[in-house]
Amino acid sequence: MTDFSLPIWPYAYGGPTGHGDIKTFPNDFIVEEFLSFAPEGSGEHVFLHIEKVGENTEYVARLLARHAGVRQRDVSYAGMKDRHGRTRQWFSVWLPGKQDIDWSGIESDHLKILQSVRHARKLKRGVLAGNRFTLTIRNWQGDRDVAEQQLQQIQQHGFPNYFGEQRFGHQGRNIEKALAMFQGGKVKREQRSIYLSAVRSYLFNLILAERVKAQTWNKVLPGDVFKLNKTNSYFHAEAIDQALLDRLESGDIHATGALWGKGDSGVTTTMLALERQIIEAYPELADGLLKADLEADRRALRIIPENLAWQFEPDENLRLSFGLPAGSYATALLREIVQTSSV
């Protein structure tokens, strides 16, 4: 029987030489998301910018639905946020033909309404421009010189764009649950989506892991498909020339890995062979995704964080701040430099 337990994905810069504690207090993990557009100021949907502490995204969505007297499916959000921390994120509530609601009744020490504005369309998953993180790693101990070198490397060259462990459920069991679903097990609609995403993420991480081991995750392989930075645009390069290499070095483009599904992956030659080798090693997962009718997609193999800054504080804390595009994981950056109690 195939083992679907989560491995320790290969590291890009030798692995962490330090360790510490994260999320000891809510202010140790601060996240603010940014929309890719500005709400229009009018329309049937109320956009709410909310700061929450110690509450998960789905709980807040249910709270908003009850307070507004609407169905839960009439409440939307662009991305999931961890409950362990202080997060600022956007929600939308569909209120066709209704006046604005007094939202102050749901505010508490753990939840504040920062802004309320109307928009013509509901908030959809994945429409974020990105997230800004401010993280404090307490009781940091390790080789400071090595950590500084790793952070400088990440600042310049980026880090492998692994899906974080939270994508795979407790102890990675979402993969096994997905396999049971593929074999005929009944699940709720929202669980189905979670399990399918976990399987695609697992296969992508396997592809990325092979390139990290070969140290080609931030380089060009024959047959690569590239993603334009900060866009969802992709292209296949007919030839590897200096102009292409310069664009990769500058961070203007990134090589990609498969998010498995039906349709042409776009890759050829060397990269096609690599992806086929991995996909064919996990036929029950790959076939399950095809039968679920998911369309093939691509994901960047690396992320170069925006405005990465760090400070080693006198009280043995390491403070980091950086921006990431939507869909990338702060834990994928952290794991390269430090072992923490929550990564």
Long-range contacts (C-beta under 8 A, 24 or more apart in sequence): 2-282, 2-284, 4-172, 4-175, 4-176, 4-179, 4-202, 5-171, 5-172, 6-165, 6-168, 6-171, 6-172, 7-209, 9-160, 9-162, 9-205, 9-208, 9-209, 9-212, 9-335, 10-160, 10-209, 10-212, 10-213, 11-212, 11-335, 11-336, 12-153, 12-159, 12-160, 12-212, 12-215, 12-217, 12-218, 12-336, 13-149, 13-150, 13-153, 13-154, 13-336, 13-337, 14-146, 14-150, 15-336, 16-142, 16-335, 16-336, 16-337, 16-338, 16-339, 17-142, 17-143, 17-146, 17-147, 18-140, 18-141, 18-142, 18-143, 18-144, 18-146, 18-147, 18-318, 18-337, 18-338, 18-339, 19-140, 19-141, 19-142, 19-338, 19-339, 19-340, 20-137, 20-138, 20-139, 20-140, 20-141, 20-142, 20-317, 20-318, 20-338, 20-339, 20-340, 21-137, 21-138, 21-139, 21-340, 21-341, 22-135, 22-136, 22-137, 22-138, 22-334, 22-340, 22-341, 22-342, 22-343, 23-84, 23-85, 23-341, 23-342, 24-136, 24-138, 26-53, 26-54, 26-84, 26-85, 26-86, 27-86, 27-136, 28-85, 28-135, 28-136, 28-137, 28-138, 29-82, 29-84, 29-85, 29-86, 29-133, 29-135, 29-136, 30-85, 30-86, 30-87, 30-133, 30-134, 30-135, 31-81, 31-82, 31-85, 31-86, 31-87, 31-88, 31-89, 31-131, 31-132, 31-133, 31-330, 32-87, 32-88, 32-89, 32-131, 32-132, 33-78, 33-79, 33-81, 33-87, 33-88, 33-89, 33-90, 33-128, 33-130, 33-131, 33-132, 33-326, 34-128, 34-129, 34-130, 34-131, 34-132, 35-78, 35-90, 35-127, 35-128, 35-129, 36-127, 36-128, 36-129, 36-326, 37-127, 39-117, 39-118, 39-119, 40-118, 40-119, 40-120, 41-117, 41-118, 41-119, 42-118, 42-119, 42-120, 43-118, 43-119, 43-120, 43-121, 44-94, 44-95, 44-96, 44-97, 44-118, 44-120, 45-92, 45-93, 45-94, 45-95, 45-118, 45-119, 45-120, 45-121, 45-122, 45-123, 46-92, 46-93, 46-95, 46-100, 46-101, 46-116, 46-117, 46-118, 46-119, 47-90, 47-91, 47-92, 47-115, 47-116, 47-117, 47-118, 47-119, 47-123, 48-90, 48-91, 48-92, 48-93, 48-103, 48-113, 48-115, 48-116, 49-88, 49-89, 49-90, 49-113, 49-114, 49-115, 49-116, 50-88, 50-89, 50-90, 50-91, 50-111, 50-112, 50-113, 50-114, 51-86, 51-87, 51-88, 51-111, 51-112, 51-114, 52-81, 52-86, 52-87, 52-88, 52-89, 52-110, 52-111, 52-112, 53-85, 53-86, 53-87, 53-109, 53-110, 53-111, 54-83, 54-84, 54-110, 55-83, 55-110, 55-111, 56-80, 56-81, 56-82, 56-83, 57-81, 57-89, 59-83, 60-91, 60-111, 61-91, 63-106, 63-111, 64-91, 64-93, 64-106, 65-93, 67-101, 67-103, 67-105, 67-106, 68-93, 68-95, 68-101, 70-94, 70-95, 76-122, 76-123, 76-124, 76-125, 77-123, 77-125, 78-123, 78-124, 78-125, 78-126, 78-127, 78-128, 78-326, 79-125, 79-126, 79-128, 79-131, 79-326, 82-166, 84-342, 88-114, 90-123, 91-123, 92-119, 92-122, 92-123, 94-122, 126-326, 126-327, 127-326, 128-326, 129-325, 129-326, 130-306, 130-323, 130-324, 130-325, 130-326, 131-323, 131-324, 131-326, 131-330, 132-321, 132-322, 132-323, 133-320, 133-321, 133-322, 133-323, 133-324, 133-330, 134-319, 134-320, 134-321, 135-319, 135-320, 135-321, 135-330, 135-334, 136-317, 136-318, 136-319, 136-320, 137-317, 137-318, 137-319, 137-320, 137-334, 137-338, 137-340, 138-316, 138-317, 139-316, 139-317, 140-312, 140-316, 140-317, 140-318, 140-338, 141-316, 142-338, 144-312, 147-318, 147-337, 147-338, 150-336, 150-337, 151-308, 151-310, 151-337, 154-305, 154-308, 154-333, 154-336, 154-337, 155-305, 155-308, 157-218, 157-302, 157-304, 158-218, 158-251, 158-302, 158-303, 158-304, 158-305, 159-302, 159-303, 159-305, 159-332, 159-333, 159-336, 160-208, 160-212, 160-217, 160-301, 160-302, 160-332, 160-336, 161-208, 161-299, 161-300, 161-301, 161-302, 161-303, 161-328, 161-332, 162-205, 162-208, 162-209, 162-329, 162-332, 162-335, 163-201, 163-202, 163-204, 163-205, 163-329, 163-332, 164-329, 164-330, 164-331, 164-332, 165-331, 165-343, 166-329, 166-331, 167-197, 167-198, 167-201, 167-329, 168-198, 168-201, 168-202, 169-194, 169-198, 174-198, 175-199, 175-202, 175-285, 178-285, 178-288, 179-284, 179-285, 179-288, 181-288, 182-284, 182-285, 182-287, 182-288, 182-291, 192-292, 196-289, 196-292, 196-294, 199-260, 199-285, 199-288, 199-289, 200-259, 200-260, 200-261, 200-289, 200-294, 202-285, 203-258, 203-260, 203-278, 203-279, 203-282, 203-285, 203-286, 203-289, 204-257, 204-258, 204-259, 204-260, 204-299, 206-278, 206-282, 207-257, 207-258, 207-274, 207-275, 207-278, 208-257, 208-301, 210-274, 210-278, 211-255, 211-257, 211-274, 211-301, 217-255, 217-301, 217-302, 218-248, 218-255, 218-301, 218-302, 219-248, 219-255, 220-244, 220-245, 220-248, 220-255, 221-255, 221-270, 221-271, 221-274, 222-268, 222-269, 222-270, 222-271, 223-267, 223-268, 223-269, 223-270, 223-271, 223-272, 224-255, 224-256, 224-267, 224-271, 225-255, 225-256, 225-265, 225-266, 225-267, 225-271, 225-298, 226-253, 226-254, 226-255, 226-256, 227-253, 227-254, 227-255, 227-256, 227-298, 227-299, 227-300, 228-252, 228-253, 229-253, 229-254, 229-304, 230-325, 234-266, 234-298, 236-266, 236-267, 236-268, 251-304, 254-300, 254-301, 254-302, 254-303, 255-300, 255-301, 255-302, 256-298, 256-299, 256-300, 256-301, 257-298, 257-299, 257-301, 258-296, 258-297, 258-298, 259-296, 259-297, 259-298, 259-299, 260-286, 260-289, 260-290, 260-294, 260-296, 261-289, 261-290, 261-294, 261-295, 261-296, 261-297, 262-290, 262-293, 262-294, 262-295, 262-296, 263-295, 263-296, 264-296, 265-296, 265-298, 266-298, 299-327, 303-328, 303-332, 303-333, 305-333
